[in-house]
């Protein structure tokens, strides 16, 4: 750690050595235009395989001019693939000059792992009292990824003789979900803002019916009101624990800390808890695709959950157009392990068909029937199947701006899940972008009844042009050319997103097939006439375009 103060001279905070992550090169307005198209893409194509989940989304902080503070934000990868780097946008808002965010660089985050992001807040001595706000977006560095917004609300106040500030989980309000029998626990931080020693009297407002609200200080329960002595500038952390004997509702309680030195000085927080219902003795879960293609088989599961050991006879009833195999089977259920009935089904023609599950226990006593509707339709439309890495992910998603209107599926390189394979069955045509290192070679066999076309080459430059030729079959007047450097890909992706253009990554040889594709694009209804170049692209790539009569223009984002 360096000995310098990252907040600058005149600040009281002692924590140091801020290592800021590399910001993307866009200006702040360009950034905002980038974020929202990514969100729209995810609504269209489904969530990616990796996703950041923060432990909080807002910080409420009270400081005096010249003061500093440090907070910790924890983020978890709640997806099923590794996050290799966390990116952040520039801070937006009038608090941007007060906040420094230290994002760990080059630290992979495996599924289920957490990372800590240090946040330093420094208020210059000359800052005028008032409320300062700002926000920043965090995301996986390889787009597209759903951004996570973190808000900051800084209240700069003049130091008086007495004053109290209190937060719950670093904010003025917090929300938790808990099961019926769980204890919901919040972290309270109470700070003496005054220049004199003080006592903070902490008490709860109206408590919802059935709730038990307890303060825990050093693991000892404290009755309320609880009087907490505080030295000037001191912060003390305590726990707020909430239980209920009336689950199944969402309620809140207000906790207020009042200065006994000046009772007009107080601070309140709100803790909200949603307690779940008590688990019933019987439950079921039907797992089938939302929509299926006709004359193609699909796998389904029917899960039975009981709080006793039992053998359940499961029978499935359906119209003649919906064929189910087997139509009946015995499943064993225990309190620890649900019973699972696996079945295969096929719709012979389009329509909406009810599938009813009839259950009998070992004594012949019927249980409530369960019914699900199966929607079947002939295969239709085009899907693009490609990898979820930064290069293939960006190239693939830009096909949404072509005139083929495809659905985009981005999957990990190691294996395609059965869920993805079932969804792909509904399409008439599938274009696979990338060789078997991007999409496993066995996928063709699993999708053999569908019209498939794989675009693959040792040259990424060739793959990009063949993909552009196929997705923009009416042509495009412009294209974005970029180096394979990550920073250049980000910049090029932003330009392509804003303009609705294809992107070509210049890696690999300039092949005959790529030259042929370029020349073909110059003869389409919409003629290719301009290429926007991002980064230092090699002369062999630019010459191939120049010789085809395409104007080259260096651009920056």
Secondary structure as UniProt FT lines:
FT   TURN            6..7
FT   TURN            9..10
FT   HELIX           28..45
FT   STRAND          52..54
FT   STRAND          58..63
FT   TURN            65..66
FT   STRAND          68..77
FT   STRAND          86..88
FT   TURN            94..95
FT   HELIX           96..98
FT   STRAND          99..102
FT   TURN            111..112
FT   STRAND          114..122
FT   TURN            125..126
FT   STRAND          130..140
FT   STRAND          148..156
FT   STRAND          164..168
FT   TURN            169..170
FT   STRAND          173..178
FT   TURN            180..181
FT   STRAND          184..192
FT   STRAND          198..204
FT   TURN            209..210
FT   STRAND          211..217
FT   TURN            218..219
FT   STRAND          220..222
FT   STRAND          226..230
FT   TURN            232..233
FT   STRAND          235..244
FT   STRAND          250..259
FT   TURN            263..264
FT   STRAND          266..275
FT   STRAND          282..287
FT   STRAND          291..293
FT   TURN            294..295
FT   STRAND          298..306
FT   STRAND          310..318
FT   TURN            320..321
FT   STRAND          322..325
FT   STRAND          328..333
FT   STRAND          339..347
FT   STRAND          351..360
FT   TURN            362..363
FT   STRAND          366..377
FT   STRAND          382..387
FT   HELIX           390..397
FT   HELIX           398..401
FT   STRAND          407..411
FT   HELIX           418..424
FT   TURN            425..426
FT   STRAND          429..433
FT   TURN            436..438
FT   TURN            441..442
FT   HELIX           443..446
FT   TURN            447..449
FT   STRAND          451..455
FT   HELIX           460..471
FT   TURN            473..474
FT   STRAND          478..482
FT   HELIX           486..499
FT   STRAND          502..505
FT   HELIX           512..521
FT   TURN            522..523
FT   STRAND          530..534
FT   HELIX           539..546
FT   TURN            547..549
FT   STRAND          551..554
//
